[in-house]
Amino acid sequence: MKKNINNIEKFLVSRLIKKNQRYVKFDKNTNFFKSGIDSLDYLSYMFEIEKKYQIKINHSKYIKLNKINKLNKEILKKLKE
């Protein structure tokens, strides 16, 4: 299970940095919105995650999934469903 968590986290970090180099400073506990993530970057990031893991995240949860560690937990939860 630890391997899955690390793989998901690596994917989340790499995709975020690919969106914009200024996100390189983000770590797993950085609040995306307080750190100035662009809203379009965030939406396309969420769509990429859904596509990669073949999951559907309710759009009303997007605002709560504001850190990599929260996204990681949500993905793992969805993969178990």
C-alpha positions as CSV (number, residue, x, y, z in Angstrom):
1,M,0.0,0.0,0.0
2,K,2.9,2.4,0.8
3,K,4.2,1.9,-2.7
4,N,0.8,3.0,-4.2
5,I,0.8,6.1,-2.0
6,N,4.3,7.0,-3.1
7,N,3.5,6.4,-6.8
8,I,0.4,8.5,-6.6
9,E,2.1,11.3,-4.8
10,K,5.0,11.3,-7.4
11,F,2.5,11.5,-10.2
12,L,0.6,14.3,-8.5
13,V,3.8,16.4,-7.9
14,S,5.1,15.8,-11.4
15,R,1.9,16.7,-13.1
16,L,1.5,19.9,-11.0
17,I,5.1,21.0,-11.9
18,K,4.4,20.2,-15.5
19,K,1.5,22.6,-15.4
20,N,3.8,25.5,-14.3
21,Q,7.3,25.6,-13.0
22,R,6.3,28.0,-10.2
23,Y,4.5,25.0,-8.6
24,V,7.9,23.3,-8.0
25,K,7.9,24.8,-4.4
26,F,4.7,23.0,-3.5
27,D,5.0,20.0,-1.2
28,K,2.4,17.5,-0.1
29,N,1.0,19.9,2.6
30,T,0.9,23.1,0.5
31,N,-2.5,24.6,0.2
32,F,-2.9,25.1,-3.6
33,F,-5.3,28.0,-3.3
34,K,-3.4,29.9,-0.6
35,S,-0.2,29.5,-2.6
36,G,-1.7,31.0,-5.7
37,I,-2.5,28.1,-8.1
38,D,-4.2,29.3,-11.2
39,S,-7.8,28.1,-11.3
40,L,-7.5,26.7,-14.9
41,D,-4.4,24.9,-14.0
42,Y,-6.2,23.3,-11.0
43,L,-9.2,22.2,-13.0
44,S,-7.1,20.7,-15.8
45,Y,-5.0,19.0,-13.1
46,M,-8.1,17.5,-11.6
47,F,-9.3,16.2,-15.0
48,E,-5.9,14.7,-15.6
49,I,-6.1,12.9,-12.3
50,E,-9.6,11.5,-13.0
51,K,-8.4,10.3,-16.4
52,K,-5.2,8.7,-15.2
53,Y,-6.8,6.8,-12.4
54,Q,-10.2,6.3,-14.1
55,I,-12.1,7.8,-11.2
56,K,-14.7,10.4,-10.9
57,I,-14.4,13.0,-8.1
58,N,-17.4,15.0,-7.3
59,H,-16.8,18.6,-8.3
60,S,-18.2,19.8,-5.0
61,K,-15.1,18.2,-3.3
62,Y,-12.6,20.1,-5.4
63,I,-12.3,23.0,-3.0
64,K,-11.6,20.6,-0.1
65,L,-9.0,18.7,-2.1
66,N,-6.6,21.6,-1.8
67,K,-3.4,19.7,-0.9
68,I,-1.5,16.8,-2.5
69,N,-1.9,14.7,0.6
70,K,-5.7,15.2,0.5
71,L,-5.8,14.3,-3.2
72,N,-3.7,11.2,-2.5
73,K,-6.2,10.0,0.1
74,E,-9.2,10.7,-2.1
75,I,-7.7,8.8,-5.0
76,L,-6.9,5.8,-2.8
77,K,-10.4,5.9,-1.5
78,K,-11.9,6.0,-5.0
79,L,-9.7,3.2,-6.2
80,K,-11.0,1.0,-3.4
81,E,-14.6,1.6,-4.4
